[in-house]
Amino acid sequence: MIRLRGVVTLMVMCISVSALAQSPQPAVAPAVAPAAATNPASALPSVVPHPLEKADLEAFFDGIIPLQLERSDVAGATVLVMKDGKELLRKGYGFADVTKKKPVDPETTMFRLASISKLFTWISVMQLVEQGKLDLDADVNTYLDFQIAPAFGKPVTLRNLMTHTGGFEEEVRDILLTDPKKAIPLRQYLIENQPHRIFPPGEVPAYSNYGVGLGGYIVQRASGMPFEQYVSEHIFQPLGMKHSSFNQPLAEGLSPFASDGYRSDTEKPAVGFEIFSPAPAGGVSSTASDMGRFAQALLNGGELEGRRILKPETLQAMWTKQFVATPALPPIGMGFYQTWRNGLHFIGHDGDLIAFHSMFLVEPKENLALFISYNSAGSASKTRAEIVTSFADRYYPSSQKTDFQNIPLEELKSIEGAYEATRRAQTTKLSLGNLIGQSDAKVDKDGVLKVDDFKDLRGHVRKWKPIGKDLWQDENDQRLMFAIRDSSGKIARIAVSFPGVQFERVPWYENSNWVLPVLICSLLILGMVVAASLLRLGRRIFLSKRPRLKEQPGTLRLTAGPQLSAFAWIILVVGTAILMARLDSDTLLPTRALDKYFVLMNLVTGAAIFFSIFAILAGWRIWRRSELRTISKVKFSLVAAACLFLTWFSVHWHLIGPAHRF
């Protein structure tokens, strides 16, 4: 799943994405049984479920979807609900094209499903595993005509890629564009944008589109045909999915059926066809009807109307947990991850682009399928969570009461600190986003935990209470959170309900609680230097005839080095802020066209560091001059300290570095 309301937001992840997982051989955290979360003995009075039938479903969705479209400024949506192989609801809401007032048709209107694409990619991989052409536990370099750089002394396997534990950092260069002429082949994308590995494979989940792209390219290599063609011939055609395709943009025969995609304001023109790279991670377009056929095949053990895409045992293996931090939280299987509510264990995937936001879930025990997709950016925040929560509470209500536990406050406070998502840029130009994307965990005197970025559907910070050793639950919801300890017993990461990401404790030297204040103070100091310099220049130009103000004895103005460094740093900050704002607003997509901006950033940063050397030397030498006033010495020293900090800051957060890595 990629949340691209803005690239910076995406990078930080912060993001709105929750996380979970741990290695298949847990070495960092004891497991906590899910039974600890609820106490049947304290059950509430039973709640009578609504009948899961067409009339009630239509009334439910007719009530909630139009409200979501109005509230979030969404142009249209498409919905499908199936039970026991029968369609209970298949309906379109709103418009596929606002200008032409073209309504959404659930049969033929094709929505961009983004990361739901990953399910088709991993099924393709498993088809080739069934044929003996691929081994899930072999080094992926075995199947590639280029090499994944070595790291940590361990190879990356297909199983690692399927569970998002390949250890790759996040890179977004060339991930999204709207001009087909600028699209590049899958192999070229993977070679030119290979991210560094920041975690050992198989140990820490860090959601990776690149990893899925590798899986798709391996399908291409092992099958001998383009990835898009393989999926069409081995999944779409056998299942009769006539309005589904990985082609970007769509072929001429299907392009008239594509829904437009809109930003947060549907009054503005459509975004255009969002071309996602790598395509295996987010390139599919489909309809509600076709996704219903896909769901039927999955719930029927991999077969539909006599056409089989997977063996039942293969599909079951894909749904079996592969990676989990604790049994109390939803696990990830091979490509599929789980979503839990009221005893339902949904299996599936979400998907996000700038405009399109989708959800595909099946529940094998109930033989149930739920699919929804929206075509506007305003749906990104809470629409799908509302659907899952409201649907489960209406048709499968829970009557269990949570049994919170009393645990010593000092033990609870061990979770306190700053955390950042494991899905992040670590060594690229956008690593700066980590600084503003940190979450602070605090435990109050009553033992209630708050993590400032973990919010409910109302936008309120969630309140968590302990229900077991290192296991917390939202006091007003069923969401759980688990603290993962390292070998020394210290809490190193937090796992929550999305198993593709965790939150890792931030080292002290990167903690925004002190870095940001020092950064602001440093910029204020240099900003005053720039302002004073400009003011003096203005006086010379416009008040040249007036006598100059006399300086007190022992006063020394800043020399050229400190002044030039101040100007360079302020220019860098202003330019970086403008660039990041444009990225965050999606007015500038993260393509290779940005390389020139980052080259310019390198040049300005290099100049700032160069001039800072003279500013630092001046700040050190000034104290040798006894004739100068203390105020002058302090002035030089403050500028020197600001330049020293900013030099460290720019190097540590890669403001200077390879311009093509972001």
PyMOL commands that set and color helices and strands:
alter all, ss='L'
color gray80, all
select helices_A, chain A and resi 7-12+34-37+40-42+54-71+117-130+140-143+158-162+180-182+186-192+209-223+227-236+255-257+279-282+288-299+312-319+377-380+383-395+409-415+429-436+508-510+512-542+560-584+592-624+630-652
alter helices_A, ss='H'
color red, helices_A
select strands_A, chain A and resi 76-83+86-97+102-103+111-114+176-177+275-276+284-286+303-304+307-308+337-341+344-352+357-363+368-374+417-421+439-443+449-451+464-468+471-474+480-485+491-495+503-505
alter strands_A, ss='S'
color yellow, strands_A
deselect
rebuild
show_as cartoon
